[in-house]
């Protein structure tokens, strides 16, 4: 049976985890992906007390909806490849805190953003520092049996499974895998999405589903908040490819409707658009 999840940022922002997971359950989702982004508010989750963590665990038990994954995009602010050694140390501290939090929450998978740096210039050194510190991060996660998976990004550093494989060659650990985003993967003109999925299938542990508009010579692409069906992603083609390749992992609907007046309605619209496509693809 295909397992579907919803991104936390699709659900209303100012509610408790009990309410959030109840809403996800009412919408038919199996799990929620937690966001620990670069805002102080969400980074503070890395310092949750045992009592705060227990409240979230109680919500998971009572609703039956689990938190399978954490999107740790806070590394955009404190990247592994930063020229600033204090930021690199902060990135590693965050990584250890997130691994420990994942263990306490029962989370199986921490998604890392595939940026060497985001607000700094990319260099040969930023790539090398990224690999050096990613290797340390993988060792932290492996020690606690937590998977790290790199998202295929809206950024040229790792915007394909081919580029993920280049990094994977430097860090030969089963605890480092790929988390492709079908929208990001499709938006770059140099990518053949079907070939990329074929090439990376042995390393895909989860899949993000969202629509995007393609990068062109005179347009930078649109990677967020593209209404379903108004972008350029060939969902049926991508899903049929994954089905043929034997992918039976999770699919996560990635949306940013947390500040929408009717986020549940936006999610139902996504389900209405995607359900027949998944069924036609064989899921």
N, C-alpha and C positions, 0 to 999 in steps of 0.2 A: 504494500500500500504506500502510495506516495505521501511524503511528509512535508507539510507546508508551514512556514513561519511568517511572522510579520515583524518588521523593524520597529523598535520602540518609538522612533520619531514619526511613525505613522499614527500613533495613538495619542490621545490628549496628554499634554505635558504636565499639568498641575494636579495629577491624581496619584493615589497610592499604588504600590505594586499589587495589592489585593485587587483594587479596581481595574488596574491595567490588565492583569492576567484574566480576570473575569470577563472583561470586554473581548479580549482575544479569544477566549473560549466560546463566547456567544457568537463570534464571527466564524467559528469553525477552524481556528488555527491550532496546530499542535504545539507550537513553541513561539517564544519571543526572542529576538536578538537585542540584548542590552547595549546601549551606547555609553561609552566613556570617551567623550570627545575632548576638545581642547579648552572648553569653558571651565571656569573654576567650579561651577555648580556640579558638573558631572565628574570632573577629576576628583572631587571630594569623596566620591564613592570608594576610591582606593583606600580611604581611611575609615570606612564603615566599622562600627563597633560590632562585637559578636551579637549584641541585641538587635541591631539594625539588620544584620545578615539573617538572623533567625526569623525576623518578621517577613523577609522576602521568601525564605524557605517555607514558612508556614503558608504563604500565599501560593507557592508552587504546589504544595501538598493538597491544599483545599480545593484548588481549581483544576488540578490535573494538567495544567499547562506549565511546561518547564522553560527555563532559560538555557537553551542549548549552546548559545554562543555569545561572546562579547565582542563588539566592534570597538577596538582600542585605537581610535583615531586621534587621541591626545598626543600621539607622537608627531603629529603635524606641527605642534607648538614646540615640542622637545624632541627633535629627530635624532636617530642613531648616527646620522652622517654630519651633524653640525660641526662647524669650525670651532665652536665654543665648548671647551671641555666640561664646563659646568652643565650645559644643556645635555651633553652626551651622558653624563653621570645621572642626571635627572631622568633621562629616558630609560636607563637601566634600572634605576630605583622604581620607576613606574611599572616596568615590566615585571619585576619581582613581586610587587604589591598586587598586580593584576593576576599573576599566576596563583598567588595565595588566595585571593578573593575567589577565583574560579574554582579552586578546590573546595572552599567552604560552601559555595553555591551549587556545586555539582555540575558546573559548566564544563563541556567537553572540548571546546574549540575557542581560541582567541584569534580573531581576525586582525591582522596588522595591515596598515596602509603601506602600499608599495612605493613610498617616497624615500630617497636618500635624504633630501632636504626639501622644504616647501617654500620657506620665506627667504632662503639664502641662495646664492649662486651654486649651480651644480658643477662639480669639478671631478677630476680623477680621484682626488683625495676624499671628497664627500662619498663617492662610491665605495672606496676602500674602507672608510670608517663605518659606513653602513654595514658592510659585510662582516667586518670585525665585531661589531656590537650585536648584529643579528645572530652571529654564532654563539655569543654569550647568552643571548636571550633563549635560543633553542635549548641550550644546556640547562637553563633554569626550568624551562617547561618540561623537558624530558625527565628531570628529576622528580617531577610530580605527576607524570603521565598525563600532561595537558598538551593538546595539539596546538601548534601555531600555524596559521594559514595566511598567506599573503594575497591580498585583494589585487586583482588586475584593475589598473587605475585609470583615472582621467588625467594622467600625468605621463609624460614620455619615458620616465625612468623604468617603470614596469607596467607597460600598457598592453602586454600580450603574454600568453603562456610561454612563448618562445623566450622572452626575456626573463620570465620566472625561472625557466629551466637553466638559463645561464647562471643565475644566482644559486639555484639548487645544486649545480655542479660544484660549487665552492663549499657547500655545507651539506654533507652527505648524512642526513639524519632522517629517520622515518617520522620524526616529530615536527618536520617542516614541510608543509604542503601548500596547495594553491586553492584560492577561493575566487573563481572567476565571476565577474559581473558581466552578464550577457550584453548589457547596454554599453559599458565601457569597452568591452572587447570588440563590439561591432562598429563603434564610432570612428575608429582610426582607419584611414584609407589604406595603410600598409598591411592591415590584418585581413586574412581570409578566415572568418569565424569558424567555419566547419573544419578547416585544416588545423587551426589552433586548438580546438576541442579534441580533435584526434590526437594531436601531438602531446597534449597534457593530460589525457584522460586518466593515466595511472596515478596522477597526483591531485586530482580534484576531490576535495572532501566536502564541499558545499557549493551552492550556486546562488548568486543574487540575480533577481529578475527585475529589470526596470527598462523603460524606454529612454532613448537618447536620440539626438540629432547629430548627424555625421560631421566630423571635421572636414573642411574643404580649404582650398587655397585662400579663400577670402572670408572664411567663417571659422571661429575657434571651436565649433561644436557646442552642444548644450548637453550637459551630463546630469543635471538635476531638474526635477519638477517639470518634465515633459509629460503632458497628458497621454495616457495610454492610447496607443493607436495613432498618435500624431507625430511620432518619431520615425526613425529609419530601421529599427531592429526587426530582423526577420525571425520572430519568435518561433514560428512553426519549424522553420529550417533548423534553428539551433536546437530546439527540443527534440526533433526527430533524430538529429545527429547524436545527441546525448543518449537517447533511447537505444539507438542502434549499437552504441558503444558500451551499453550495459550499465549506464549510470543510474543508480537507484538511491542516491543520497537525498539530502534535503534541498528544498527550494525556498528561498526567502524573498517575499515581496518587499522591495525597498522603496519607501515613500517618505515624504516629509510633510505630512498633513497634520502634525501635532498642534499647529496654531490655526488650523482651518475651523470655520464655524461648525462644520459637520464632518469631523474626521471619519466617523463610522460609515457615512454615506460614500465618502471618497474611496474607502477600502472596498465597499460592496461593488462600486463601479469597476474597480480593478479586478475583483473576482469575476464579475460578469464578463469582462473582456477576456480574461486569461483562461477561465475554466474550459471553454470549448476548444481553445488552442491546445491546452495540455491533453485533453481527451483525444483530439485528432492525432496528436503525436504519440499516443499510446500510454500516457500516464493517467 
